[in-house]
Amino acid sequence: MPNPSNTYNRLPMIGSPINNFELDSFQNGRLGKVNLAEHRGKWLVLFFYPADFTFVCPTELEEMADNYAEFQKLNTEIISISTDTAFVHKAWHDTSPAIKKITFPMAADPTGDLSKELGVYIVNEGLALRGTFVFDPEGKLVVMEVNENSVGRNVHELIRKLQAAQYVYSHHGEVCPASWKPGAKTLTPNEDLIGKL
């Protein structure tokens, strides 16, 4: 397990903007580039994982691939990111049945620059922690989750958090209580609610 002192720096603050990065990528059978600025105006999920050809990672990425259509319905792009190269992403995609399902961009961060920017780079391993970062259409960070690398994430909880973030983004003054799902009651904070919840 990585020592916290071995991560590059602190995590970003909620509400902070994402700097623009252009990364090599693999998507739909082609090597190319992905530019974060191109996704302004949409919701964006950056989904960091430690490495290709590993064990927990394909289970997470397959789950993301199986739910990609749901993210697209929510006007959201997914970019998966590891410190492998785009060539390694292609080799993994060509050989793994789980990874073959992926149609979203698989970005390469071999320098660790983006992983460092978001505070998930493990210096003594050259890998990223399992970090999930959700940015609103203005490019501001609204949801963040970082796990130790032996603990996989839950895409359905990520979708729920994304739906809640989108709701409060478009319904100013309302907040989503615990386990909120679309259609459930929200709250409008005011002094009459104090001590009554």
C-alpha positions in Angstrom: 0.0 0.0 0.0 1.5 3.4 -0.9 2.6 5.7 1.8 0.7 9.0 1.5 4.0 10.8 1.6 4.9 9.0 -1.7 2.0 10.6 -3.6 3.0 13.7 -5.6 1.0 16.3 -3.8 -2.3 17.1 -2.3 -5.6 16.5 -4.0 -7.3 19.4 -5.8 -10.0 21.5 -4.1 -13.6 21.0 -5.0 -14.6 23.9 -7.3 -11.1 24.2 -8.8 -10.8 24.2 -12.6 -9.0 21.6 -14.6 -6.0 22.8 -16.6 -6.0 21.8 -20.2 -4.0 18.7 -21.1 -3.5 17.0 -24.4 -2.7 13.3 -24.1 -2.0 10.5 -26.5 -4.9 8.1 -26.5 -6.4 5.0 -28.0 -10.1 4.8 -29.0 -12.1 2.7 -31.4 -9.1 1.0 -32.9 -7.1 4.2 -33.5 -4.2 5.9 -31.8 -4.8 9.7 -31.5 -4.9 12.5 -29.0 -7.4 13.6 -26.4 -7.7 17.2 -25.4 -9.5 18.0 -22.1 -10.5 21.5 -23.3 -12.5 19.9 -26.1 -15.0 18.6 -23.6 -15.9 22.0 -22.1 -19.7 22.4 -22.2 -20.1 18.7 -21.3 -19.6 16.8 -18.0 -16.3 15.0 -17.8 -15.2 12.0 -15.8 -11.5 11.4 -15.5 -11.0 7.8 -14.4 -7.5 7.0 -13.2 -6.3 3.5 -12.7 -2.8 2.0 -11.9 -1.9 0.0 -14.9 -2.9 -2.1 -17.9 -2.7 -5.9 -17.8 -3.6 -6.0 -14.1 -6.4 -7.5 -12.1 -8.8 -5.0 -10.5 -8.5 -2.5 -13.4 -10.2 -4.6 -16.1 -13.2 -5.2 -13.8 -13.6 -1.5 -13.2 -13.1 -0.5 -16.9 -15.5 -3.2 -18.1 -18.1 -1.9 -15.8 -17.5 1.6 -17.1 -17.8 0.3 -20.7 -21.0 -1.6 -19.9 -22.5 1.7 -18.6 -21.0 4.1 -21.1 -24.3 4.7 -22.9 -25.8 5.8 -19.6 -23.0 8.4 -19.2 -23.6 9.6 -22.7 -27.3 10.1 -21.9 -26.2 12.3 -19.1 -24.1 14.5 -21.5 -20.9 13.1 -19.9 -17.6 11.9 -21.5 -15.4 9.4 -19.8 -11.6 9.4 -20.2 -9.8 6.5 -18.6 -6.1 7.3 -17.7 -3.1 5.3 -16.6 0.6 6.0 -16.8 0.9 3.3 -19.6 1.5 4.5 -23.2 -1.3 4.5 -25.8 0.5 1.6 -27.5 0.1 -0.5 -24.3 -3.6 0.5 -24.2 -4.0 -0.8 -27.8 -2.2 -4.1 -27.0 -4.5 -4.5 -23.9 -7.6 -3.7 -25.9 -6.6 -6.2 -28.6 -6.1 -9.0 -26.1 -8.5 -8.6 -23.3 -12.2 -9.5 -23.7 -13.2 -7.0 -21.0 -11.1 -4.1 -22.4 -12.3 -4.8 -26.0 -15.7 -3.5 -24.9 -14.3 0.0 -24.3 -15.3 2.7 -26.8 -14.4 5.8 -24.7 -10.9 7.4 -24.9 -8.1 5.5 -23.1 -5.6 8.3 -22.4 -1.9 7.8 -21.7 0.0 9.7 -19.0 3.5 8.2 -19.1 5.1 11.3 -17.7 2.6 11.3 -14.8 1.9 15.0 -15.4 -1.9 14.8 -15.2 -1.7 12.3 -12.3 0.5 14.7 -10.5 -1.8 17.6 -11.3 -4.7 15.8 -9.6 -2.7 14.4 -6.7 -2.9 10.7 -7.5 0.6 10.0 -8.7 2.6 7.4 -6.6 6.2 8.7 -6.9 8.0 5.5 -6.0 5.8 3.3 -8.3 5.3 5.6 -11.3 1.6 4.7 -11.2 -1.7 6.4 -10.4 -4.1 5.7 -7.5 -7.7 4.8 -8.3 -8.9 8.4 -8.7 -12.2 9.5 -10.1 -12.8 13.2 -10.8 -16.0 14.7 -12.2 -16.0 18.1 -13.8 -19.0 20.2 -14.6 -19.5 21.9 -18.1 -17.4 24.9 -17.0 -14.5 22.6 -16.1 -14.9 22.9 -12.3 -14.3 19.9 -10.1 -17.5 18.8 -8.4 -17.0 15.1 -7.3 -13.8 13.3 -6.3 -13.1 9.8 -5.0 -9.6 8.3 -4.5 -9.2 4.6 -3.4 -6.2 2.6 -2.4 -5.3 0.5 -5.4 -6.6 -2.8 -4.0 -10.1 -1.4 -3.7 -12.3 -1.3 -6.8 -14.9 1.4 -7.4 -18.7 1.1 -8.1 -19.9 2.7 -11.4 -23.5 2.8 -10.2 -22.5 5.0 -7.2 -20.5 7.2 -9.6 -23.6 7.6 -11.8 -25.7 8.5 -8.8 -23.2 11.1 -7.7 -23.1 12.5 -11.2 -26.9 12.7 -11.4 -26.9 14.5 -8.0 -24.2 16.9 -9.1 -26.1 17.6 -12.3 -29.3 18.2 -10.4 -27.9 20.8 -8.0 -26.0 22.4 -11.0 -29.3 23.2 -12.7 -31.4 23.7 -9.5 -29.6 26.4 -7.6 -30.4 26.6 -3.9 -31.4 22.9 -3.7 -29.3 20.1 -2.2 -29.4 16.3 -2.5 -29.6 14.4 0.8 -27.9 11.0 1.4 -28.5 8.3 -1.2 -30.5 10.7 -3.3 -31.6 9.4 -6.7 -33.5 11.2 -9.5 -37.1 11.7 -8.6 -36.5 11.7 -4.9 -37.0 14.7 -2.6 -34.3 17.3 -2.4 -33.8 20.0 0.3 -33.8 23.7 0.2 -31.6 24.8 3.1 -33.2 27.5 5.2 -33.4 28.4 8.9 -36.8 26.6 9.3 -35.0 23.3 8.7 -32.4 23.8 11.4 -32.7 21.0 14.0 -35.7 19.4 12.2 -33.9 16.9 10.1 
